[in-house]
């Protein structure tokens, strides 16, 4: 995987939400009718990056694919997400030797996950 897109209804609200929750800065780009806020990209780093996308054909959903963001402290990230309107769907839980996960519904209605090795 090299890229993901998360549909949004309000790009500024979603950008503020993810910047606060994940402690990152997103950059806004426009491509015709598409408005996007890109997550940081690090050339040669493991994993993938992506974007929030505002466009008529992009509809936020609680169903379908789920993106997992790597964080150092799941409870702290969940707290920050709640501060910006998230609904916690699953608190931090062990997935055995693969670490821990938690799930929340973001400010746009998308189901999103957090992962941590500790």
NUBA-595142 format. One record per atom (N, C-alpha, C, O): chain; z, y, x; atom name; residue number from 1. Coordinates in steps of 0.02 Angstrom, whole numbers, plus 50000, padded with zeros to 5 digits. Layout:
A  Z  Y  X  CA  NUM
...
***
This chain:
A  50000  49942  50042  N  1
A  50000  50000  50000  CA  1
A  50000  50062  50044  C  1
A  50035  50064  50095  O  1
A  49961  50112  50026  N  2
A  49958  50173  50065  CA  2
A  49973  50235  50024  C  2
A  49987  50288  50053  O  2
A  49971  50232  49958  N  3
A  49979  50292  49918  CA  3
A  50003  50274  49848  C  3
A  49983  50222  49821  O  3
A  50046  50315  49818  N  4
A  50067  50306  49749  CA  4
A  50063  50374  49714  C  4
A  50065  50426  49747  O  4
A  50058  50373  49648  N  5
A  50058  50434  49609  CA  5
A  50106  50425  49550  C  5
A  50105  50374  49515  O  5
A  50148  50475  49539  N  6
A  50196  50475  49485  CA  6
A  50176  50530  49436  C  6
A  50176  50589  49453  O  6
A  50158  50511  49374  N  7
A  50137  50560  49324  CA  7
A  50196  50606  49303  C  7
A  50253  50584  49299  O  7
A  50180  50669  49291  N  8
A  50230  50717  49268  CA  8
A  50202  50761  49213  C  8
A  50141  50770  49207  O  8
A  50247  50790  49173  N  9
A  50228  50839  49122  CA  9
A  50241  50910  49146  C  9
A  50208  50957  49125  O  9
A  50289  50918  49191  N  10
A  50309  50984  49217  CA  10
A  50315  50976  49293  C  10
A  50365  50951  49317  O  10
A  50265  50998  49330  N  11
A  50263  50987  49402  CA  11
A  50321  51021  49438  C  11
A  50351  50991  49482  O  11
A  50337  51082  49420  N  12
A  50391  51118  49454  CA  12
A  50459  51084  49442  C  12
A  50499  51076  49489  O  12
A  50471  51063  49380  N  13
A  50534  51028  49364  CA  13
A  50539  50963  49403  C  13
A  50591  50948  49433  O  13
A  50484  50924  49404  N  14
A  50484  50860  49439  CA  14
A  50491  50870  49515  C  14
A  50526  50833  49548  O  14
A  50457  50921  49542  N  15
A  50462  50936  49613  CA  15
A  50534  50952  49632  C  15
A  50560  50926  49681  O  15
A  50566  50995  49593  N  16
A  50637  51012  49605  CA  16
A  50681  50950  49600  C  16
A  50726  50941  49640  O  16
A  50668  50908  49550  N  17
A  50706  50846  49540  CA  17
A  50703  50801  49602  C  17
A  50755  50781  49627  O  17
A  50643  50786  49626  N  18
A  50636  50740  49682  CA  18
A  50659  50771  49748  C  18
A  50687  50736  49790  O  18
A  50649  50835  49757  N  19
A  50674  50867  49818  CA  19
A  50750  50864  49820  C  19
A  50779  50849  49872  O  19
A  50782  50876  49763  N  20
A  50855  50873  49759  CA  20
A  50881  50802  49767  C  20
A  50928  50790  49804  O  20
A  50850  50755  49732  N  21
A  50873  50686  49733  CA  21
A  50864  50653  49801  C  21
A  50909  50618  49825  O  21
A  50806  50664  49832  N  22
A  50790  50629  49894  CA  22
A  50801  50671  49957  C  22
A  50797  50645  50013  O  22
A  50815  50735  49949  N  23
A  50826  50777  50007  CA  23
A  50763  50787  50049  C  23
A  50767  50789  50111  O  23
A  50706  50793  50016  N  24
A  50642  50802  50051  CA  24
A  50608  50865  50023  C  24
A  50628  50890  49970  O  24
A  50557  50888  50057  N  25
A  50518  50945  50033  CA  25
A  50448  50921  50015  C  25
A  50415  50889  50055  O  25
A  50426  50935  49954  N  26
A  50359  50917  49931  CA  26
A  50314  50977  49936  C  26
A  50335  51034  49925  O  26
A  50250  50965  49952  N  27
A  50202  51020  49958  CA  27
A  50152  51016  49900  C  27
A  50126  50963  49885  O  27
A  50139  51074  49869  N  28
A  50096  51077  49811  CA  28
A  50023  51087  49832  C  28
A  50008  51127  49876  O  28
A  49979  51049  49799  N  29
A  49907  51052  49813  CA  29
A  49870  51050  49746  C  29
A  49893  51018  49699  O  29
A  49813  51084  49743  N  30
A  49772  51083  49682  CA  30
A  49702  51058  49698  C  30
A  49671  51080  49747  O  30
A  49678  51013  49656  N  31
A  49611  50984  49662  CA  31
A  49578  50988  49594  C  31
A  49583  50941  49554  O  31
A  49546  51044  49580  N  32
A  49517  51054  49514  CA  32
A  49572  51051  49461  C  32
A  49620  51090  49465  O  32
A  49565  51007  49412  N  33
A  49616  51004  49360  CA  33
A  49681  50968  49381  C  33
A  49731  50970  49345  O  33
A  49680  50936  49439  N  34
A  49740  50901  49464  CA  34
A  49786  50949  49501  C  34
A  49764  50985  49546  O  34
A  49850  50949  49482  N  35
A  49901  50984  49522  CA  35
A  49947  50929  49548  C  35
A  49970  50886  49510  O  35
A  49959  50930  49613  N  36
A  49998  50877  49645  CA  36
A  50053  50907  49689  C  36
A  50046  50961  49716  O  36
A  50108  50870  49694  N  37
A  50161  50887  49742  CA  37
A  50169  50825  49786  C  37
A  50194  50774  49763  O  37
A  50148  50832  49849  N  38
A  50147  50775  49895  CA  38
A  50215  50765  49928  C  38
A  50248  50813  49949  O  38
A  50235  50702  49931  N  39
A  50294  50683  49970  CA  39
A  50276  50688  50044  C  39
A  50217  50686  50061  O  39
A  50326  50696  50088  N  40
A  50311  50702  50160  CA  40
A  50271  50643  50186  C  40
A  50281  50586  50165  O  40
A  50225  50658  50232  N  41
A  50185  50606  50264  CA  41
A  50202  50604  50338  C  41
A  50207  50657  50370  O  41
A  50210  50545  50365  N  42
A  50225  50537  50436  CA  42
A  50175  50487  50465  C  42
A  50182  50426  50455  O  42
A  50125  50512  50500  N  43
A  50073  50470  50528  CA  43
A  50103  50415  50572  C  43
A  50145  50430  50615  O  43
A  50082  50354  50562  N  44
A  50105  50298  50603  CA  44
A  50172  50269  50582  C  44
A  50193  50219  50611  O  44
A  50205  50300  50533  N  45
A  50270  50275  50511  CA  45
A  50260  50217  50462  C  45
A  50208  50215  50428  O  45
A  50308  50172  50457  N  46
A  50302  50117  50409  CA  46
A  50308  50143  50337  C  46
A  50334  50198  50326  O  46
A  50284  50104  50290  N  47
A  50289  50123  50220  CA  47
A  50228  50162  50197  C  47
A  50177  50164  50231  O  47
A  50235  50195  50140  N  48
A  50181  50234  50113  CA  48
A  50208  50300  50086  C  48
A  50269  50309  50083  O  48
A  50164  50343  50066  N  49
A  50184  50406  50036  CA  49
A  50144  50415  49972  C  49
A  50103  50373  49955  O  49
A  50157  50469  49937  N  50
A  50122  50480  49874  CA  50
A  50134  50549  49847  C  50
A  50150  50595  49884  O  50
A  50124  50556  49782  N  51
A  50124  50621  49751  CA  51
A  50147  50620  49680  C  51
A  50140  50569  49645  O  51
A  50176  50675  49658  N  52
A  50184  50688  49587  CA  52
A  50117  50716  49564  C  52
A  50085  50753  49601  O  52
A  50095  50699  49504  N  53
A  50030  50722  49480  CA  53
A  50035  50748  49409  C  53
A  50061  50715  49365  O  53
A  50009  50809  49400  N  54
A  50003  50839  49334  CA  54
A  49929  50844  49317  C  54
A  49892  50881  49350  O  54
A  49908  50807  49267  N  55
A  49838  50808  49244  CA  55
A  49837  50777  49174  C  55
A  49881  50738  49157  O  55
A  49787  50796  49134  N  56
A  49785  50770  49065  CA  56
A  49784  50693  49061  C  56
A  49810  50665  49013  O  56
A  49755  50660  49110  N  57
A  49750  50587  49107  CA  57
A  49810  50551  49136  C  57
A  49812  50490  49136  O  57
A  49860  50588  49161  N  58
A  49920  50558  49191  CA  58
A  49978  50568  49142  C  58
A  49997  50624  49127  O  58
A  50005  50511  49117  N  59
A  50057  50513  49066  CA  59
A  50120  50478  49093  C  59
A  50116  50419  49110  O  59
A  50176  50514  49098  N  60
A  50238  50481  49120  CA  60
A  50254  50422  49075  C  60
A  50241  50423  49015  O  60
A  50284  50369  49105  N  61
A  50299  50309  49067  CA  61
A  50358  50273  49097  C  61
A  50371  50274  49157  O  61
A  50395  50241  49053  N  62
A  50451  50199  49073  CA  62
A  50427  50128  49085  C  62
A  50465  50085  49108  O  62
A  50363  50115  49071  N  63
A  50334  50049  49079  CA  63
A  50284  50049  49136  C  63
A  50264  50102  49159  O  63
A  50265  49992  49159  N  64
A  50215  49987  49212  CA  64
A  50246  49983  49281  C  64
A  50302  49960  49289  O  64
A  50209  50006  49330  N  65
A  50230  50001  49400  CA  65
A  50294  50041  49412  C  65
A  50308  50090  49378  O  65
A  50332  50018  49462  N  66
A  50393  50053  49480  CA  66
A  50392  50066  49555  C  66
A  50379  50021  49595  O  66
A  50406  50128  49573  N  67
A  50407  50149  49643  CA  67
A  50479  50143  49668  C  67
A  50526  50161  49633  O  67
A  50487  50117  49730  N  68
A  50553  50112  49763  CA  68
A  50555  50162  49820  C  68
A  50513  50160  49865  O  68
A  50605  50206  49820  N  69
A  50616  50253  49874  CA  69
A  50673  50228  49917  C  69
A  50726  50208  49891  O  69
A  50664  50229  49983  N  70
A  50716  50209  50031  CA  70
A  50764  50268  50040  C  70
A  50743  50324  50054  O  70
A  50829  50256  50031  N  71
A  50880  50307  50041  CA  71
A  50937  50277  50082  C  71
A  50945  50216  50084  O  71
A  50975  50319  50114  N  72
A  51031  50296  50154  CA  72
A  51093  50281  50112  C  72
A  51134  50239  50131  O  72
A  51101  50316  50055  N  73
A  51161  50311  50015  CA  73
A  51141  50312  49941  C  73
A  51130  50366  49912  O  73
A  51137  50254  49910  N  74
A  51114  50249  49840  CA  74
A  51160  50287  49793  C  74
A  51135  50326  49753  O  74
A  51227  50277  49795  N  75
A  51269  50314  49747  CA  75
A  51261  50390  49753  C  75
A  51261  50425  49702  O  75
A  51254  50417  49813  N  76
A  51245  50489  49822  CA  76
A  51178  50511  49792  C  76
A  51174  50564  49760  O  76
A  51125  50472  49804  N  77
A  51059  50490  49776  CA  77
A  51060  50486  49700  C  77
A  51030  50528  49667  O  77
A  51094  50436  49671  N  78
A  51099  50431  49598  CA  78
A  51136  50492  49570  C  78
A  51117  50518  49518  O  78
A  51188  50513  49603  N  79
A  51226  50571  49581  CA  79
A  51182  50633  49580  C  79
A  51183  50672  49532  O  79
A  51143  50643  49634  N  80
A  51098  50701  49637  CA  80
A  51044  50696  49582  C  80
A  51026  50746  49552  O  80
A  51019  50635  49569  N  81
A  50970  50625  49516  CA  81
A  50999  50644  49448  C  81
A  50967  50678  49408  O  81
A  51060  50622  49434  N  82
A  51094  50639  49371  CA  82
A  51103  50714  49364  C  82
A  51096  50740  49309  O  82
A  51118  50748  49418  N  83
A  51127  50821  49416  CA  83
A  51064  50856  49393  C  83
A  51068  50912  49366  O  83
A  51006  50825  49402  N  84
A  50943  50855  49382  CA  84
A  50912  50821  49320  C  84
A  50853  50830  49306  O  84
A  50953  50783  49283  N  85
A  50930  50756  49219  CA  85
A  50911  50684  49216  C  85
A  50886  50661  49164  O  85
A  50921  50645  49270  N  86
A  50904  50574  49268  CA  86
A  50953  50536  49224  C  86
A  51010  50556  49213  O  86
A  50929  50480  49198  N  87
A  50971  50432  49163  CA  87
A  50976  50371  49208  C  87
A  50925  50342  49227  O  87
A  51036  50350  49225  N  88
A  51046  50291  49267  CA  88
A  51034  50229  49225  C  88
A  51067  50220  49173  O  88
A  50989  50187  49246  N  89
A  50973  50125  49210  CA  89
A  51009  50066  49240  C  89
A  51028  50019  49204  O  89
A  51019  50066  49305  N  90
A  51055  50012  49340  CA  90
A  51088  50042  49401  C  90
A  51055  50070  49445  O  90
A  51154  50037  49403  N  91
A  51191  50060  49461  CA  91
A  51173  50017  49522  C  91
A  51139  49967  49514  O  91
A  51196  50036  49580  N  92
A  51183  49999  49641  CA  92
A  51202  49926  49633  C  92
A  51257  49910  49610  O  92
A  51156  49882  49651  N  93
A  51170  49810  49648  CA  93
A  51140  49776  49708  C  93
A  51090  49799  49736  O  93
A  51171  49722  49728  N  94
A  51147  49684  49785  CA  94
A  51086  49643  49767  C  94
A  51081  49615  49713  O  94
A  51040  49639  49815  N  95
A  50983  49593  49809  CA  95
A  50986  49545  49869  C  95
A  50936  49525  49898  O  95
A  51049  49528  49887  N  96
A  51061  49480  49941  CA  96
A  51041  49507  50009  C  96
A  51056  49565  50025  O  96
A  51010  49466  50048  N  97
A  50992  49485  50117  CA  97
A  50942  49542  50120  C  97
A  50928  49569  50174  O  97
A  50914  49562  50062  N  98
A  50863  49615  50061  CA  98
A  50893  49684  50047  C  98
A  50856  49733  50042  O  98
A  50959  49688  50041  N  99
A  50992  49752  50032  CA  99
A  51016  49765  49962  C  99
A  51043  49720  49929  O  99
A  51006  49827  49939  N  100
A  51031  49849  49875  CA  100
A  50978  49891  49839  C  100
A  50936  49922  49871  O  100
A  50981  49891  49772  N  101
A  50936  49932  49732  CA  101
A  50974  49965  49675  C  101
A  51029  49943  49657  O  101
A  50944  50016  49647  N  102
A  50969  50048  49586  CA  102
A  50907  50075  49550  C  102
A  50856  50088  49582  O  102
A  50912  50083  49484  N  103
A  50856  50107  49445  CA  103
A  50878  50167  49403  C  103
A  50935  50169  49379  O  103
A  50833  50214  49394  N  104
A  50847  50271  49350  CA  104
A  50783  50294  49315  C  104
A  50728  50276  49336  O  104
A  50792  50332  49262  N  105
A  50735  50364  49229  CA  105
A  50735  50436  49253  C  105
A  50785  50472  49246  O  105
A  50679  50459  49280  N  106
A  50677  50527  49308  CA  106
A  50672  50579  49252  C  106
A  50672  50562  49193  O  106
A  50668  50642  49272  N  107
A  50666  50698  49224  CA  107
A  50603  50698  49182  C  107
A  50600  50735  49132  O  107
A  50553  50659  49200  N  108
A  50490  50656  49164  CA  108
A  50483  50595  49119  C  108
A  50435  50590  49080  O  108
A  50530  50547  49124  N  109
A  50527  50486  49085  CA  109
A  50501  50426  49121  C  109
A  50490  50373  49091  O  109
A  50490  50431  49188  N  110
A  50467  50375  49228  CA  110
A  50527  50333  49252  C  110
A  50580  50360  49268  O  110
A  50518  50268  49255  N  111
A  50568  50223  49283  CA  111
A  50555  50219  49358  C  111
A  50500  50203  49380  O  111
A  50607  50233  49398  N  112
A  50602  50237  49471  CA  112
A  50661  50199  49502  C  112
A  50713  50193  49470  O  112
A  50652  50174  49563  N  113
A  50705  50137  49596  CA  113
A  50722  50166  49665  C  113
A  50682  50201  49696  O  113
A  50782  50151  49686  N  114
A  50806  50168  49753  CA  114
A  50821  50102  49789  C  114
A  50842  50054  49758  O  114
A  50810  50101  49854  N  115
A  50826  50043  49895  CA  115
A  50864  50065  49956  C  115
A  50852  50119  49983  O  115
A  50912  50024  49977  N  116
A  50950  50037  50038  CA  116
A  50967  49971  50069  C  116
A  50978  49922  50034  O  116
A  50971  49970  50136  N  117
A  50991  49909  50171  CA  117
A  51066  49901  50170  C  117
A  51091  49847  50187  O  117
A  51102  49953  50152  N  118
A  51176  49949  50150  CA  118
A  51205  49974  50086  C  118
A  51266  49973  50078  O  118
***
